[in-house]
Amino acid sequence: AQSVTQLGSHVSVSEGALVLLRCNYSSSVPPYLFWYVQYPNQGLQLLLKYTTGATLVKGINGFEAEFKKSETSFHLTKPSAHMSDAAEYFCAVSRGTGGGNKLTFGTGTQLKVEL
Amino acid sequence: ETGVTQSPTHLIKTRGQQVTLRCSSQSGHNTVSWYQQALGQGPQFIFQYYREEENGRGNFPPRFSGLQFPNYSSELNVNALELDDSALYLCASSLNRNRWEVAYEQYFGPGTRLTVT
């Protein structure tokens, strides 16, 4: 079975500071990993994904994530936080049995950006 | 290009009733997945449809059922509603080459907020 653990249900940073949201996965096969963002009262928007190839993945809005197999991690970073980054972020894995791109999500991290 | 749309936006039902939620997939997408997101939680996979056939199911009871139509739109039906069914129901679509494809990203709709009283 595959699973995702997001460390820290709430993260607070100052505007302009580094954003680091942690995600660790558990999967018996090489995983496909995704980060989604959810703004209040909205659906999920894809930030970036890792399938194969380069382990450093760049996404939208200046976010990037690095797949580290040895650490089973896929942490999300952004060099400089902006007020508009305040939202909930979900890490997800897609590599279950039976096929199909079914996503298993973490419990989410609420990012707060302060002036 | 039209994104994923869901209807209704909100609804309130009474325990024991039945509800149908609807989803129109993004143009050209042949796969629809449904997720339940309880307050403060991550989305939980309910089931997926690929070209009108169910393609996997999560840990939800049989009173959660679905359909996918020839135009690839989809319905989620929930019978005998329980208080714990109160949640945001998300529909996501993708264009998959086959039913085993795992890499394609899913595009989410805005969700339907269901409240069961």
Chai-1 contact restraints between the chains, C-beta under 6 A:
chainA,res_idxA,chainB,res_idxB,connection_type,confidence,min_distance_angstrom,max_distance_angstrom,comment,restraint_id
A,Y32,B,V102,contact,1.0,0.0,6.0,A-B,restraint_1
A,Y32,B,A103,contact,1.0,0.0,6.0,A-B,restraint_2
A,Q42,B,P110,contact,1.0,0.0,6.0,A-B,restraint_3
A,G43,B,L90,contact,1.0,0.0,6.0,A-B,restraint_4
A,G43,B,F108,contact,1.0,0.0,6.0,A-B,restraint_5
A,G43,B,G109,contact,1.0,0.0,6.0,A-B,restraint_6
A,G43,B,P110,contact,1.0,0.0,6.0,A-B,restraint_7
A,G43,B,G111,contact,1.0,0.0,6.0,A-B,restraint_8
A,L44,B,F108,contact,1.0,0.0,6.0,A-B,restraint_9
A,L46,B,E105,contact,1.0,0.0,6.0,A-B,restraint_10
A,K49,B,E105,contact,1.0,0.0,6.0,A-B,restraint_11
A,T51,B,A103,contact,1.0,0.0,6.0,A-B,restraint_12
A,F90,B,G42,contact,1.0,0.0,6.0,A-B,restraint_13
A,S94,B,V102,contact,1.0,0.0,6.0,A-B,restraint_14
A,R95,B,V102,contact,1.0,0.0,6.0,A-B,restraint_15
A,G98,B,G56,contact,1.0,0.0,6.0,A-B,restraint_16
A,G99,B,R99,contact,1.0,0.0,6.0,A-B,restraint_17
A,G99,B,W100,contact,1.0,0.0,6.0,A-B,restraint_18
A,G100,B,Q48,contact,1.0,0.0,6.0,A-B,restraint_19
A,G100,B,N55,contact,1.0,0.0,6.0,A-B,restraint_20
A,G100,B,G56,contact,1.0,0.0,6.0,A-B,restraint_21
A,N101,B,E101,contact,1.0,0.0,6.0,A-B,restraint_22
A,N101,B,V102,contact,1.0,0.0,6.0,A-B,restraint_23
A,N101,B,Y104,contact,1.0,0.0,6.0,A-B,restraint_24
A,K102,B,F45,contact,1.0,0.0,6.0,A-B,restraint_25
A,K102,B,Q48,contact,1.0,0.0,6.0,A-B,restraint_26
A,K102,B,G56,contact,1.0,0.0,6.0,A-B,restraint_27
A,F105,B,G42,contact,1.0,0.0,6.0,A-B,restraint_28
A,F105,B,P43,contact,1.0,0.0,6.0,A-B,restraint_29
A,G106,B,G42,contact,1.0,0.0,6.0,A-B,restraint_30
A,T107,B,G42,contact,1.0,0.0,6.0,A-B,restraint_31
A,G108,B,G42,contact,1.0,0.0,6.0,A-B,restraint_32
